[in-house]
Amino acid sequence: MLRDITLGQYYPADSVIHRLDPRVKLFGTLVYLVTLFLTDNFIGYLLALLFLAVTVTVSKVPVSFILRGLKAVMVLLLFSVVLNLFMTKGEVVFSIWKISVTKEGIYIAAFMAIRILFLIMGSSIMTLTTTPNNLTDGLEKGLGFLKIFRVPVHEIAMMMSIALRFIPILMEETDKIMKAQMARGADFESKKLTKKVKALIPLLVPLFVSAFRRANDLATAMEARCYRGGKGRTKMKPLVYKKRDALAYLIIFGYLAAVILIKIYF
């Protein structure tokens, strides 16, 4: 289960998406997420699916690898679907005891499920095709205008990058601790909720200790290298827009315009 979490992982490949400027990918991801909430009909979601499918194909990231990351959010997905399915009022399709399923509930639950799936997959493409260093540079450069308001952009970008980088590390650490605990008789596969909760207690303590130790080691390493924040720092490889980035921006704006037109006329 832990190995199925793909958020924060980087998948190396030689593709156009990998070579794009990180600012383009951040902007494209933001636009895609916004359009998912703007869309409220079948045609809009079909366009979102087409845009996502083309992006995944061009990125050369295996579809199976992206779909594997969806397993970690299945509980959230099922909870959202069930909540919308049984709690939405409208034209009743059928009833089970005191619970009624409405036509509007089915409609909203279906679109909510699609929206969550597309949201996770769209966000995963950005992290799978962008290294943590490039992601930090892209965030810092893209949010540079906030420096006028004395917002510590570099520090925020650094924290977000480190947090994403630590996700797969902590998952790997958790997997190791679980295997060690299972070798000592711990039962993580029990179907009883009480036993699962009890088994998690001896897992969480060493995990937190390991996380704090890693954080302390990272802070010590940064201080040893005289890290003092973003002021006065230069980039070894400064971000420069290229022709492919301009073309990617045109495609993103074209997709956004298409979604808005569908929203207005359909």
N, C-alpha and C positions, 0 to 999 in steps of 0.2 A: 504493500500500500504506500509506504513512504517513498519507494523508488518511483512511484507513478507521478510524483509532484515534479513538474517541469518548470514551474515558475522560478526565475532567477538563473536557470541553466543557459549555457551558450552552446549552440550546435554549430561547429565549424563546417563551412561549405564555401565553394566558390560560386557565388551567385550575385546578380545585380542588386538584390535586396541587401545582402551583406556589405556591399561596397557603397551603398548609399550613405550620405551624411546622416549622423544620428539625429540631427535636428529635423530632418525630413521625416524620419521614422517616428519620432516623438509626435510631430505635428499630425502625421497621417493616422497614428493610433488614436490621438485625441479626437480628430474629425470622425473617425470610424465609430468610436464609442458614443459621440454625440448623436450621430445619425441613427444609431440603434434605438435611441430614446425618442428621436423625432418620428421614426417610421411607425406606422400603425395599420398597415395593410399588407396583403400578400405580395403585391408587386414590389413594394419597398424592401421587404425581407428577401425576396428573390434577387434583387439587385445587390443587397448586402452579401448574400451567399456567393454571387458571381464574383464580386470584388475580392472577397476572402479567398475563394478558390483559386483565382488568378494569382493572388499574392503568395499563397502557399506553394503553388506550382513553380513560380519564378524563384522563390527562396530556396528551393531544393531541399527543404526540411521534410522528412518522411511524414506523411499524414498519420501513420500509426503512432509516431512519437508525440505528435500534437494531441491526438485523441487519448493517449495514455494519461495526459495531464488532467483530463476531464473526470477521471475516476475520483480524484480528491474532492470534487465539488458536487458529487452525486447526491449527498445528503441535503445540501443546500438547495439543489435543483428540485429534488423530490418534495422537500418542505414547501418551497415556493409554489410548485404546481398544485399540491394538495390544498394549500391554503386558499389559492385563487379558485380552485375547482369547486370547493364546498362552501366558501364564504361569500361568493358573489351572488347578488340577488338578480332576478330576471325571470325569463320564461323557463319554467321547469321542464326538463327533458325526462327525468325519472327520479324517484325518491327511494331511499333506503332507510327505513325507520323514520327518524326525525331529520335525517340529512337529505338535502335536495341538491341535485346537480342541474345547473341551468345552462342554457345555450350560451349566454354571455360568459359564464364561468369557464366553459370549455374553450371558448374563443380566447379569453384573456390568459388562461393557463397555458395554452399552446404557444401563444406569442411570447409569453414570459419565459418559457423553457427555451425557445429559439434564441431569445435575446441574451439569456445567460450563457448559453453555449457559444454564441458568436462573440460575446464579450470576452470570455476566457480565452478562446482561440485567437482572437485579434490581438489581445494583450500579450499572449505567449509568443507570437511571431516577432514582436519587438525585442523581447529579451533573448529569444533563441538566435537572433541574427545580429545582436549588438553586444560587444564585449563590455564588461563593467567599466573599463577606462573610457571607452568611447561614449558610453551612456552618461558618465559623469561630465565629460566635456560637453556633450550635447545639452544636458540640463543646464549647466552653468552658462553656456553661450546663449541658449534659447531664452533663459530667464534673466539675462544680463540687464534688461531695462529696469528690473526691480531694485537694482543697486542705487538708483536715484532716490528711492524711498528708504535707504539704509537697510535693506533686507540682506542678510548674509547668504547670498545665492550660492557661493562656493561651498560653504559648510552644509547647506541643505542638500545640494547635489551630492556631496561626498557621503552624507549620512544615508541617503536613499540608495546610492550605489553599494555601500557596504552592507546595508540591510538585505538587498537583493542577492548579493554575493554570499551572505551568510546562510541563506535559506537552504541551498543544497548541502552546505557543509554541516549544518545542524541536523538535517535529515539523515545524512550519512552517519553522523555521530549517534543519533537516536537508534538507527538500525543496528549499529555495533553494540550499544548498551542492551537493546532488546535481545539480541542473540546471546549475549553474556548472561542475562537474567534467565533466559529460557534454558540455558545449559545448567543453571542452578535450580531448576524446577519451577520457574515462574510460568504462569498460564495466561498468555495474552489472547488465546483463541477461544476462550470460554464464551458460551452464549449468554451466560448470566451477567446482567449489568453490574451487580454488586462485586462480582469477582473481577470484572474488567477494571472497575474503579480502584479496587484494592491493588491490582497488579500495576496500575499506573503510578502509584505513590513511590515505590522504589525506583521507578524509571525517571520520574521528574527531578528528583533530588540530584543524581549525578549529571543529568542533562543541564540543569541550571548551573551547577558547579563548573562544568565544562564550558558553557557559554560565557560565563563571567571570566574564566581563565583565558579563553581566546580573546575576549574583548580587552582584557588587561595586557596581554601579549601584543596585540595590535597597537594599543595606545603607546606602549613602551617603544615599539619599533618605529612608530611615527615620530615620537619625541627624539629618539636616537638619530633620526635623519633630519632633525631640525625643522620639522613641520610646524608652521605657525599660521596656518590658514591660507586663504587665497590672495592676500594682499602682496603685490609685488612678484607673484609667481608667473613664470613663463611656460609655454607649452613646447614640448619637443616636436610634436606633430600638430600644428595649429589647424583647426577646421577651415576648409576652403570649399565653397560650393563649386560643383562642376556641372557640365551640360546634363548629365543624367539626373542630377538633383533638380534642375529646373524642369525637366520633363516629368519627373515624379510629382512635383508640385502642381503642374498642369493637370495631371491625371487625378490627383486628390481633389483639386477644386472642381474638376469636371464631375467627379463622383458626388461631391457635396451639392453641386447645382442640380444634378439629376434627382437626388433624394428630395431636395426642396420642391422641385417641380412635381414630383410624384405626390408629395404631401399636399400640394395646393390643388392639383387637378384630379386626383383619384381618391 
